[in-house]
Amino acid sequence: MRLLRSSYGLCGIVYEVTLKTRPMLPLAVQFESFSLDEFSDRFPELTQRGDSLMLYIFPFEDRIPAEFRRYNPEASGSPNRLVWRARNFGWGKAVPFLAQQSNRIPPPVRYPLVAGFDTGVRFALDHLLHSPNTLLFDQMILVPEHGGQSRFTFSFLAFAEDTYTTTAREYFEFCGAYSRQHGYRPNMLSVAYRVSEDRESLLSYSHDCSVTTIGPVSTGGAAWTGFLKPTTS
């Protein structure tokens, strides 16, 4: 598997910015969970639904919960503010805090414990986090400058959509092989985003085609750095 990463630097003064705006509409969110085989079979269908697509990848449990978001102008009543607050608390606070604490435990006990965390996360995604009426800005997570006991880090790689299912399978295989060889696995999940082709942005990483990403997440450390090194070759 060949994984590519890139970084951009921009020098100069921004003196004019043009923003495209639209009226705020209610946002519907729902989750569906797939095995890797199910995801591979249905990925073309999922990309044609017209929904925003975010993936929560659990390579050691063979599960890929998918978060679908779409505008829902027909929604009525008060928006559900709890859905995104619960998701953001878990993603930004609770899960990285528990992962940080797990680093104090020897690997033979640590990784079964991490697997238990993952089971709880998947249960919440599959059964609790859904609503036809939420607010767009509620799903944004404000990451503090200093994370403390909830700090985490991640890597970010983007792949052409037409080969993504093959790449996802190779990523699952890589994680398993690396764990068996080195006795290490990231202590948090991986996430992914679908990004449509964008030729308007100067620094677009989907300039040539639509892409889907893979972003392994961890609380860091020397072993995490070693996990990332094979992805650069």
C-alpha positions as CSV (number, residue, x, y, z in Angstrom):
1,M,0.0,0.0,0.0
2,R,1.4,3.4,-1.0
3,L,0.2,6.2,1.2
4,L,1.0,9.8,0.2
5,R,1.0,12.8,2.4
6,S,1.5,16.4,1.5
7,S,1.7,19.8,3.3
8,Y,1.3,23.3,2.0
9,G,2.8,26.6,3.0
10,L,1.3,29.9,2.0
11,C,3.3,33.1,2.2
12,G,1.9,36.6,1.7
13,I,-0.8,38.9,2.8
14,V,-4.5,38.1,2.4
15,Y,-6.2,41.4,1.5
16,E,-9.5,40.3,0.1
17,V,-11.7,37.2,0.8
18,T,-14.9,36.3,-1.0
19,L,-17.3,34.1,1.0
20,K,-20.2,32.1,-0.4
21,T,-23.1,32.1,2.0
22,R,-26.5,30.5,2.1
23,P,-29.5,30.6,4.5
24,M,-29.1,28.2,7.5
25,L,-31.2,25.1,7.2
26,P,-31.9,22.3,9.7
27,L,-29.4,19.4,9.4
28,A,-30.5,15.8,9.6
29,V,-28.0,13.2,10.8
30,Q,-28.1,9.4,10.9
31,F,-25.6,6.6,11.3
32,E,-25.3,3.2,9.6
33,S,-22.7,0.6,10.5
34,F,-20.9,-1.7,8.0
35,S,-18.4,-4.5,7.9
36,L,-15.5,-3.9,5.6
37,D,-17.0,-6.2,3.0
38,E,-20.4,-4.5,3.3
39,F,-18.8,-1.1,3.0
40,S,-16.8,-2.2,-0.1
41,D,-19.9,-3.5,-1.8
42,R,-22.0,-0.4,-1.0
43,F,-19.5,2.4,-1.3
44,P,-20.5,3.5,-4.8
45,E,-24.1,3.6,-3.6
46,L,-23.2,5.6,-0.5
47,T,-21.4,8.3,-2.5
48,Q,-24.4,8.8,-4.7
49,R,-26.9,9.4,-1.9
50,G,-26.1,13.2,-2.0
51,D,-25.3,13.2,1.8
52,S,-22.2,14.5,3.5
53,L,-20.2,11.4,4.5
54,M,-17.9,10.9,7.4
55,L,-16.6,7.5,8.4
56,Y,-15.5,6.2,11.8
57,I,-13.0,3.3,11.1
58,F,-12.3,0.5,13.5
59,P,-9.8,-1.7,11.6
60,F,-9.4,-4.2,14.5
61,E,-13.1,-4.8,14.9
62,D,-14.0,-4.9,11.2
63,R,-16.6,-2.1,11.6
64,I,-17.1,1.2,9.7
65,P,-19.9,3.3,11.1
66,A,-20.9,6.0,8.6
67,E,-22.3,9.4,9.5
68,F,-24.7,10.8,6.9
69,R,-25.6,14.5,7.0
70,R,-28.0,16.4,4.8
71,Y,-30.1,19.6,4.8
72,N,-33.7,19.0,5.9
73,P,-35.8,22.1,5.2
74,E,-39.0,20.2,6.0
75,A,-37.9,19.7,9.7
76,S,-40.2,21.4,12.2
77,G,-40.1,22.1,15.9
78,S,-37.1,22.8,18.1
79,P,-33.7,21.5,16.9
80,N,-32.1,18.6,18.8
81,R,-29.0,20.2,20.5
82,L,-28.1,17.0,22.5
83,V,-27.0,14.9,19.5
84,W,-24.0,16.9,18.5
85,R,-23.1,17.8,22.1
86,A,-23.0,14.2,23.0
87,R,-20.9,13.3,20.0
88,N,-18.5,16.2,20.5
89,F,-18.0,15.5,24.2
90,G,-17.1,11.9,23.4
91,W,-14.9,12.8,20.5
92,G,-13.2,15.8,22.0
93,K,-13.1,14.9,25.7
94,A,-14.1,11.5,26.9
95,V,-12.5,9.2,24.4
96,P,-9.0,10.9,24.3
97,F,-9.1,11.1,28.1
98,L,-9.7,7.4,28.4
99,A,-7.1,6.7,25.7
100,Q,-4.6,8.8,27.6
101,Q,-5.2,6.8,30.8
102,S,-4.9,3.5,29.0
103,N,-1.2,4.4,28.1
104,R,-0.4,3.7,31.8
105,I,-1.5,0.0,31.4
106,P,0.7,-2.7,29.9
107,P,-0.2,-3.6,26.3
108,P,-1.7,-7.1,27.0
109,V,-4.3,-5.4,29.2
110,R,-4.4,-2.0,27.4
111,Y,-5.6,-3.1,24.0
112,P,-8.5,-5.3,25.2
113,L,-9.5,-2.2,27.2
114,V,-9.3,0.0,24.1
115,A,-11.5,-2.5,22.3
116,G,-14.0,-2.1,25.0
117,F,-13.9,1.6,24.6
118,D,-14.5,1.2,20.9
119,T,-17.5,-1.0,21.5
120,G,-19.1,1.7,23.6
121,V,-18.4,4.3,20.9
122,R,-19.9,2.2,18.2
123,F,-23.0,1.6,20.3
124,A,-23.5,5.3,20.8
125,L,-23.0,6.0,17.1
126,D,-25.4,3.2,16.0
127,H,-28.2,3.8,18.5
128,L,-28.1,7.2,20.0
129,L,-26.8,9.8,17.6
130,H,-29.5,10.5,15.0
131,S,-32.0,13.2,14.5
132,P,-33.9,14.8,11.6
133,N,-33.4,18.3,13.0
134,T,-30.1,19.6,14.3
135,L,-28.1,22.8,13.8
136,L,-25.1,22.9,11.4
137,F,-22.8,24.8,13.8
138,D,-23.5,22.4,16.7
139,Q,-21.5,19.6,14.9
140,M,-18.3,21.7,15.0
141,I,-15.7,20.9,17.6
142,L,-13.6,23.7,19.1
143,V,-10.2,22.1,19.8
144,P,-8.4,23.9,22.7
145,E,-4.8,25.1,22.2
146,H,-3.7,23.0,25.1
147,G,-5.6,19.7,25.3
148,G,-4.4,18.5,28.7
149,Q,-5.5,15.0,29.6
150,S,-7.8,15.0,26.5
151,R,-5.1,15.9,24.0
152,F,-4.8,13.8,20.8
153,T,-3.2,13.9,17.4
154,F,-3.8,12.5,14.0
155,S,-2.4,11.9,10.5
156,F,-4.3,12.8,7.4
157,L,-4.1,11.1,4.0
158,A,-6.4,11.4,0.9
159,F,-7.1,8.9,-1.8
160,A,-8.9,8.9,-5.1
161,E,-12.4,7.7,-4.7
162,D,-12.4,5.1,-7.5
163,T,-9.7,3.1,-5.6
164,Y,-10.8,3.8,-2.1
165,T,-12.3,0.5,-1.2
166,T,-9.0,-1.3,-2.2
167,T,-7.1,1.3,-0.1
168,A,-9.4,0.8,2.9
169,R,-8.9,-3.0,2.8
170,E,-5.1,-2.5,2.6
171,Y,-5.3,-0.2,5.6
172,F,-7.1,-2.8,7.6
173,E,-4.5,-5.4,6.6
174,F,-1.6,-3.0,7.4
175,C,-3.0,-2.2,10.9
176,G,-3.3,-5.9,11.7
177,A,0.1,-6.8,10.4
178,Y,1.8,-3.8,12.2
179,S,0.1,-4.8,15.5
180,R,1.3,-8.4,15.2
181,Q,4.8,-7.4,14.2
182,H,5.4,-4.5,16.7
183,G,2.8,-5.1,19.4
184,Y,1.3,-1.6,18.8
185,R,-2.0,-0.2,17.6
186,P,-3.3,3.4,17.8
187,N,-5.3,3.8,21.0
188,M,-8.1,5.6,19.2
189,L,-10.1,5.0,16.1
190,S,-9.5,6.3,12.6
191,V,-11.8,8.7,10.8
192,A,-12.4,9.6,7.2
193,Y,-14.2,12.3,5.2
194,R,-15.5,12.3,1.6
195,V,-14.4,15.5,-0.3
196,S,-16.0,16.2,-3.6
197,E,-13.8,17.4,-6.5
198,D,-12.9,21.0,-6.0
199,R,-11.1,23.0,-8.7
200,E,-11.9,26.5,-7.2
201,S,-9.6,26.4,-4.2
202,L,-6.0,27.2,-4.8
203,L,-4.8,24.5,-2.3
204,S,-7.5,21.9,-3.0
205,Y,-6.4,18.3,-2.3
206,S,-9.3,17.1,-4.4
207,H,-8.5,19.2,-7.5
208,D,-8.2,16.2,-9.8
209,C,-11.0,14.0,-8.5
210,S,-13.3,13.4,-5.5
211,V,-11.3,11.8,-2.7
212,T,-11.9,10.1,0.6
213,T,-9.5,10.3,3.4
214,I,-8.0,8.0,6.1
215,G,-7.0,9.7,9.4
216,P,-5.6,7.5,12.2
217,V,-6.0,9.1,15.6
218,S,-3.9,8.6,18.7
219,T,-2.8,10.3,21.9
220,G,0.7,10.2,20.5
221,G,4.1,8.9,21.8
222,A,7.1,7.3,20.4
223,A,5.3,4.2,19.3
224,W,2.8,6.4,17.4
225,T,5.6,8.0,15.5
226,G,6.9,4.5,14.5
227,F,3.4,3.6,13.3
228,L,3.4,6.5,10.9
229,K,6.8,6.0,9.4
230,P,5.8,3.1,7.1
231,T,3.1,5.2,5.5
232,T,5.7,7.5,3.9
233,S,7.3,4.9,1.7
